[in-house]
Amino acid sequence: MTVPYKAIGWTPFKRVFDSYVIIGIIAYLIVFALASLIFTPHITLPILLVRATGTAAMLMLHIILCIGPLCRLNNRFLPMLYNRRHMGVVCFFLALAHGAAAIWVYHSGSGMNPILSVFASDTGSTISSFPFQTFGALALLILFLLAATSHDFWLRNLTPPAWKTIHMFIYIAYAALVVHVVTGVMQSERHLGYSLILLTGVGIVVSLHLVSGVKEFVADFHRRTNSEGDYVETVSVNAIPNNQARIVTLHGERVAIFRYGDRISAVSNVCPHQNGPLGEGRVIKGCITCPWHGFQFRPEDGQAPHPHQESIPTFEVRIRDGKVWVNHKPRLPGTPVDPARIPPE
């Protein structure tokens, strides 16, 4: 391993955020327990523990999956995105508590190993005996993988593309949990309340992803098609706020065009830390600052300030008739490129 491990450092904001998450979970568990005792007074404590931890984990997973598209629709949700990995770890421990409680309740009384009993009992082919526990075990295994690799140590060693690919497995875990809950409820509950609530959550998650995806598609579609050689016309200079950027797509690659003072520079929109959208950040003290975790890069050469070594690709730019033209061929990360000067009006 060439990247040293560094312990997690909790900033004051992260402490406050994590406190709210823990308080929210405790409040949910208390409310769920009280409601269960009111509507199902004969429920046993073990069964209550299984249901409370399971629904809490599922609710947390829905929130996690909604954060990404919500940030695309409104940047006020970005603070949640910065700490989404913390929520993922909490979600895993809730799911682990649910799985342990379920094994204790339903499989500890047999002579077979309790864990083996989970899979041995999942042998049916009908709805009433559908192997829903196997899907739950698959989801728990994936959630463990994501929680175990959530630290930046693994992000750097696995490289951002590989790390991102692994963490996309969360959608497989989500699909497995939907099957696990729906088929499990159909086997043990007379009413379909849990299934209907879950399907409502699925609808919200899918709808948010579709809406944010359409928004991104429209933004990509509104790019200029005029070109001369390797240069492509993009946005007008006046459309770029000072110390901010406009994001365009050139030959399939997202490019952030920054205006800072009377200068224009273009860099890759992808932060090498966690693939964050640099174009949604700002130029602070002469450096592009990623909105996700504050990584910084100089706009004129894409290099992180000393002593950091990260760098991003840069693009040649020029200004003509108030429009920004960008060479669609990226320069190597950290390559200096002279910024275009905005002519005085």
C-alpha positions as CSV (number, residue, x, y, z in Angstrom):
1,M,0.0,0.0,0.0
2,T,1.5,3.3,-1.1
3,V,-1.1,5.5,0.6
4,P,-0.8,5.8,4.4
5,Y,-3.9,5.3,6.5
6,K,-5.1,8.3,8.3
7,A,-7.7,8.2,11.1
8,I,-11.0,9.9,10.4
9,G,-11.0,13.5,11.5
10,W,-14.3,14.9,12.6
11,T,-14.8,18.5,11.9
12,P,-17.3,20.5,14.1
13,F,-19.8,20.2,11.2
14,K,-19.4,16.5,10.9
15,R,-19.8,16.1,14.7
16,V,-23.1,18.1,14.5
17,F,-24.3,16.2,11.4
18,D,-23.5,12.8,13.0
19,S,-25.2,13.8,16.2
20,Y,-28.3,14.7,14.3
21,V,-28.2,11.3,12.5
22,I,-27.8,9.4,15.8
23,I,-30.6,11.4,17.5
24,G,-32.8,10.9,14.5
25,I,-32.3,7.1,14.6
26,I,-33.0,6.9,18.3
27,A,-36.1,9.1,18.0
28,Y,-37.3,6.8,15.1
29,L,-36.8,3.7,17.1
30,I,-38.6,5.1,20.1
31,V,-41.6,6.3,18.0
32,F,-41.7,2.9,16.2
33,A,-41.7,1.0,19.4
34,L,-44.4,3.1,20.9
35,A,-46.6,2.8,17.8
36,S,-46.1,-0.9,17.7
37,L,-47.1,-1.3,21.3
38,I,-50.2,0.7,20.7
39,F,-51.4,-1.0,17.5
40,T,-50.0,-4.5,18.3
41,P,-49.9,-4.7,22.1
42,H,-49.1,-8.4,22.1
43,I,-45.9,-8.0,20.1
44,T,-42.8,-9.6,21.8
45,L,-39.6,-7.6,22.4
46,P,-37.5,-9.7,20.0
47,I,-40.0,-9.3,17.2
48,L,-40.2,-5.5,17.9
49,L,-36.4,-5.4,17.7
50,V,-36.4,-7.1,14.3
51,R,-39.0,-4.8,12.9
52,A,-37.6,-1.6,14.4
53,T,-34.0,-2.1,13.2
54,G,-35.1,-3.4,9.8
55,T,-37.4,-0.5,9.0
56,A,-34.8,2.0,10.3
57,A,-32.1,0.5,8.0
58,M,-34.5,0.6,5.0
59,L,-35.5,4.2,5.8
60,M,-31.9,5.2,6.0
61,L,-31.1,3.6,2.7
62,H,-33.9,5.4,1.0
63,I,-32.5,8.7,2.4
64,I,-29.0,7.9,1.2
65,L,-30.2,7.1,-2.3
66,C,-32.3,10.3,-2.5
67,I,-29.4,12.6,-1.6
68,G,-27.5,12.4,-4.9
69,P,-30.4,13.4,-7.2
70,L,-31.6,16.0,-4.7
71,C,-28.2,17.7,-4.8
72,R,-28.5,17.8,-8.6
73,L,-31.9,19.5,-8.3
74,N,-31.0,21.9,-5.4
75,N,-27.5,22.5,-4.0
76,R,-28.9,23.2,-0.6
77,F,-28.7,19.4,-0.1
78,L,-25.0,19.3,-0.6
79,P,-24.1,19.3,3.1
80,M,-25.8,15.9,3.3
81,L,-23.8,14.7,0.4
82,Y,-20.5,15.5,2.1
83,N,-21.4,13.1,4.9
84,R,-23.3,10.5,3.0
85,R,-20.7,7.9,3.7
86,H,-21.2,8.3,7.5
87,M,-24.9,7.5,6.9
88,G,-23.9,4.5,4.9
89,V,-21.9,3.1,7.8
90,V,-24.8,3.7,10.2
91,C,-27.2,2.0,7.7
92,F,-25.0,-1.1,7.7
93,F,-24.9,-1.4,11.5
94,L,-28.7,-1.0,11.6
95,A,-29.0,-3.8,8.9
96,L,-26.5,-5.9,10.9
97,A,-28.6,-5.5,14.1
98,H,-31.7,-6.5,12.1
99,G,-30.0,-9.6,10.7
100,A,-28.6,-10.6,14.1
101,A,-32.0,-10.1,15.8
102,A,-33.8,-12.1,13.0
103,I,-31.4,-15.0,13.3
104,W,-31.8,-15.0,17.1
105,V,-35.6,-15.0,16.8
106,Y,-36.1,-17.5,14.0
107,H,-33.0,-19.7,13.8
108,S,-31.4,-20.0,17.2
109,G,-33.8,-22.8,18.4
110,S,-32.8,-25.4,15.8
111,G,-30.0,-27.9,16.1
112,M,-28.4,-26.5,12.9
113,N,-25.9,-23.6,12.9
114,P,-28.1,-20.5,12.9
115,I,-26.4,-18.9,9.9
116,L,-26.7,-22.1,7.9
117,S,-30.3,-22.4,9.0
118,V,-31.0,-19.1,7.2
119,F,-30.1,-20.6,3.8
120,A,-31.4,-24.1,4.5
121,S,-34.8,-22.7,5.2
122,D,-34.9,-20.8,1.9
123,T,-35.7,-23.6,-0.4
124,G,-39.2,-22.9,-1.6
125,S,-40.3,-22.0,-5.1
126,T,-43.7,-20.4,-4.3
127,I,-44.5,-16.9,-2.8
128,S,-45.3,-18.5,0.5
129,S,-41.8,-20.1,0.7
130,F,-39.8,-17.7,-1.4
131,P,-36.1,-17.5,-0.4
132,F,-36.4,-13.9,0.8
133,Q,-33.7,-14.3,3.5
134,T,-31.1,-15.1,0.9
135,F,-31.8,-11.7,-0.7
136,G,-31.4,-10.0,2.7
137,A,-28.1,-11.7,3.3
138,L,-26.9,-10.6,-0.1
139,A,-27.8,-7.0,0.6
140,L,-26.2,-7.1,4.1
141,L,-23.0,-8.5,2.5
142,I,-22.9,-5.6,0.0
143,L,-23.6,-3.0,2.7
144,F,-20.7,-4.4,4.7
145,L,-18.4,-4.1,1.6
146,L,-19.4,-0.5,1.1
147,A,-19.0,0.4,4.8
148,A,-15.7,-1.3,5.0
149,T,-14.3,0.6,1.9
150,S,-15.9,4.0,2.8
151,H,-12.6,5.5,4.1
152,D,-10.4,7.6,1.8
153,F,-7.6,5.1,2.3
154,W,-9.5,2.7,0.1
155,L,-10.6,5.4,-2.3
156,R,-7.0,6.3,-3.0
157,N,-5.7,2.7,-3.2
158,L,-8.5,1.4,-5.4
159,T,-8.5,4.6,-7.5
160,P,-11.7,6.7,-7.8
161,P,-13.1,4.8,-10.9
162,A,-12.8,1.4,-9.2
163,W,-14.0,2.7,-5.9
164,K,-17.0,4.3,-7.6
165,T,-17.8,1.1,-9.4
166,I,-17.8,-0.8,-6.2
167,H,-20.1,1.7,-4.5
168,M,-22.6,1.5,-7.3
169,F,-23.4,-2.0,-5.9
170,I,-25.6,-0.1,-3.5
171,Y,-28.3,-0.3,-6.2
172,I,-28.0,-4.1,-6.2
173,A,-28.3,-4.1,-2.4
174,Y,-31.4,-1.9,-2.7
175,A,-33.1,-4.1,-5.3
176,A,-32.3,-7.2,-3.1
177,L,-33.8,-5.5,-0.1
178,V,-36.9,-4.6,-1.9
179,V,-37.4,-8.2,-2.9
180,H,-36.5,-9.3,0.7
181,V,-39.0,-7.0,2.3
182,V,-41.9,-7.4,-0.1
183,T,-41.7,-11.2,-0.2
184,G,-41.0,-11.5,3.5
185,V,-44.0,-9.4,4.4
186,M,-46.2,-11.4,2.1
187,Q,-45.3,-14.5,4.1
188,S,-45.7,-13.2,7.6
189,E,-48.3,-10.3,7.5
190,R,-52.0,-10.3,6.8
191,H,-52.0,-6.7,5.6
192,L,-49.8,-5.1,2.9
193,G,-49.0,-1.9,4.8
194,Y,-45.3,-2.5,4.9
195,S,-45.2,-3.4,1.2
196,L,-47.2,-0.3,0.2
197,I,-45.0,2.0,2.2
198,L,-41.9,0.4,0.7
199,L,-43.3,0.7,-2.9
200,T,-44.0,4.4,-2.2
201,G,-40.4,4.8,-1.2
202,V,-39.2,3.0,-4.4
203,G,-41.4,5.4,-6.4
204,I,-39.8,8.4,-4.8
205,V,-36.2,7.1,-5.3
206,V,-36.9,6.2,-9.0
207,S,-38.7,9.5,-9.7
208,L,-35.9,11.6,-8.2
209,H,-33.3,9.8,-10.3
210,L,-35.3,10.2,-13.4
211,V,-36.0,13.9,-12.9
212,S,-32.3,14.6,-12.1
213,G,-31.2,12.5,-15.0
214,V,-33.5,14.4,-17.4
215,K,-32.1,17.7,-16.0
216,E,-28.5,16.5,-16.7
217,F,-29.5,15.4,-20.2
218,V,-31.1,18.8,-21.0
219,A,-28.0,20.6,-19.7
220,D,-25.8,18.4,-21.9
221,F,-28.0,18.9,-24.9
222,H,-27.8,22.7,-24.7
223,R,-24.2,22.8,-25.8
224,R,-22.9,24.7,-28.8
225,T,-22.2,22.9,-32.0
226,N,-20.1,25.5,-33.8
227,S,-16.5,24.4,-34.1
228,E,-13.3,25.3,-35.8
229,G,-10.6,22.7,-35.8
230,D,-10.3,21.4,-32.3
231,Y,-12.1,24.4,-30.8
232,V,-15.8,24.3,-29.9
233,E,-18.0,27.3,-29.1
234,T,-19.4,26.9,-25.6
235,V,-21.0,29.7,-23.5
236,S,-20.9,33.5,-23.5
237,V,-18.5,35.2,-21.2
238,N,-21.3,37.1,-19.5
239,A,-23.1,33.8,-18.6
240,I,-20.3,32.9,-16.3
241,P,-20.5,34.5,-12.8
242,N,-17.2,35.8,-11.4
243,N,-15.3,33.2,-9.4
244,Q,-17.7,30.5,-10.6
245,A,-18.1,28.2,-13.6
246,R,-20.4,26.9,-16.3
247,I,-20.2,23.2,-17.1
248,V,-20.3,22.0,-20.7
249,T,-19.9,18.6,-22.3
250,L,-17.3,18.4,-25.1
251,H,-17.0,15.1,-26.9
252,G,-18.5,13.2,-24.0
253,E,-16.3,14.9,-21.3
254,R,-17.6,17.4,-18.8
255,V,-15.5,20.6,-18.7
256,A,-15.8,23.4,-16.1
257,I,-15.2,26.9,-17.6
258,F,-14.2,29.2,-14.8
259,R,-14.2,33.0,-14.8
260,Y,-12.0,34.7,-12.2
261,G,-11.5,38.4,-12.6
262,D,-10.7,39.2,-16.2
263,R,-9.5,35.7,-16.9
264,I,-11.1,32.5,-18.2
265,S,-9.8,29.0,-17.7
266,A,-11.2,25.5,-18.4
267,V,-10.5,22.3,-16.5
268,S,-11.9,18.9,-16.1
269,N,-15.1,18.9,-14.1
270,V,-14.1,15.8,-12.2
271,C,-12.3,16.1,-8.9
272,P,-9.8,13.3,-8.4
273,H,-10.8,12.9,-4.8
274,Q,-14.2,11.4,-5.2
275,N,-15.3,12.5,-8.7
276,G,-16.9,15.6,-7.3
277,P,-18.3,18.3,-9.7
278,L,-15.6,21.0,-9.6
279,G,-17.8,23.2,-11.8
280,E,-20.3,23.5,-9.0
281,G,-17.6,25.0,-6.7
282,R,-16.0,28.4,-6.6
283,V,-12.6,30.1,-7.0
284,I,-11.5,30.9,-3.5
285,K,-8.2,32.6,-2.9
286,G,-7.1,31.9,-6.5
287,C,-8.0,28.2,-6.4
288,I,-10.9,26.2,-7.7
289,T,-12.5,24.6,-4.6
290,C,-14.4,21.4,-4.9
291,P,-17.9,21.8,-3.3
292,W,-17.8,18.3,-1.9
293,H,-14.7,18.2,0.4
294,G,-12.8,21.4,-0.3
295,F,-10.0,20.0,-2.5
296,Q,-8.3,22.8,-4.4
297,F,-6.7,23.3,-7.8
298,R,-5.2,26.3,-9.6
299,P,-7.3,27.1,-12.6
300,E,-4.3,28.0,-14.8
301,D,-2.5,24.7,-14.5
302,G,-4.9,22.3,-12.7
303,Q,-2.4,21.7,-10.0
304,A,-3.2,21.5,-6.3
305,P,-1.4,24.0,-4.1
306,H,1.8,23.0,-2.3
307,P,2.3,20.5,-0.6
308,H,-0.5,18.5,-2.2
309,Q,0.3,16.5,-5.4
310,E,-3.2,16.0,-7.0
311,S,-3.8,17.6,-10.4
312,I,-6.6,17.7,-13.0
313,P,-6.6,18.0,-16.9
314,T,-6.6,21.5,-18.4
315,F,-8.0,22.8,-21.7
316,E,-6.9,25.6,-24.0
317,V,-9.4,28.4,-24.2
318,R,-9.9,31.6,-26.2
319,I,-12.5,34.3,-26.5
320,R,-14.2,35.5,-29.7
321,D,-17.1,37.9,-30.0
322,G,-18.0,37.4,-26.4
323,K,-18.0,33.6,-26.6
324,V,-15.7,31.1,-25.0
325,W,-14.1,28.6,-27.3
326,V,-12.5,25.5,-25.8
327,N,-10.2,23.0,-27.3
328,H,-11.9,19.7,-26.7
329,K,-8.6,17.8,-26.4
330,P,-7.6,17.8,-22.7
331,R,-4.0,18.5,-21.7
332,L,-2.3,16.2,-19.3
333,P,-3.2,16.8,-15.6
334,G,-1.2,19.7,-14.2
335,T,-0.3,21.2,-17.6
336,P,-0.1,25.0,-17.5
337,V,-2.4,26.7,-20.0
338,D,-2.5,30.5,-20.4
339,P,-6.0,31.8,-19.4
340,A,-8.0,33.8,-21.9
341,R,-8.2,37.5,-21.1
342,I,-11.7,39.1,-21.2
343,P,-11.4,42.2,-23.3
344,P,-12.5,45.4,-21.6
345,E,-16.0,46.7,-22.6
